[in-house]
Amino acid sequence: MTLFAGILLLVNAFFNVIVWPQFWRRVTADPRARDESGKKTKFYTVHAVLISIALIIAVASAVAGIAVLVS
């Protein structure tokens, strides 16, 4: 069961590192990301925070997965 948990944590980390940067490119290209004067909107800010949190969780999952597999 421990092996499964470690692998699952690493798969989660890998998935997040692959998916969220791709989504970030789409968010920055979205017309809702900036207003008429080129200033960043709440749409941009909210997505930046959400993606940052997801990537932090990915790092934590990778660290936890490695720790579980090594122990």
N, C-alpha and C positions, 0 to 999 in steps of 0.2 A: 504493500500500500504506500509506503514511503517513496519508493521509486516512482510510482504513478503520480504522486503529489509533486515531486520534484520536476518530472517531465511536463506535467500540466502547467506548472508555474513558468517554465521556460517557453513553452508553446504560447502561453498568454503574452509573455514579454515580446517574443518574436512577432506575433500578430500585431500588437500595438505599435511596435516600431516600424512595421511595414505599412500599416493602414493610415495612421494619423498624419504623417508627413504628406501623404498623397492628398488627403482631405484638406490639409492646410493650404496647399497650392490652389485648390478649388475655391476655398474661402477668400484668399487674397485676390483672386481674379473676379470674384463676384461683384457686380455693381453695387450691391448693398453694403459692401465693406467700406466704402468712402462716400462722403457727401459731395455736393457740387463743387466745393472749394478744395477737394482732395483730402479733407480731414477724416481721420478714422472714425467710424461710427460705433455704436454699441454692439451692432452685429459682429463687427471685427473683434472688439474687445472680449465679448462673451465667448466667442469661438477660440480666441487665443488662450483664455483662461482654461476652458474645457480641454483643449488639446494639450496644454502644459500639464494639467493634472493627470491626464491619461498617460503621458510619457513618464511622469514621475512614478506613477503606479507600475508602469512597465519596468522601470529600473528596479523598483522594490521587488517586483515579481522575479526578475532575473537574479537578484542577490539572494532572495529567499530560496529560489529553485536550486541555485548552486550550493547554498548552505545545506539544504536538505539532502542533496545528492552526495555531498562530501562527507556528511556526518554518518 
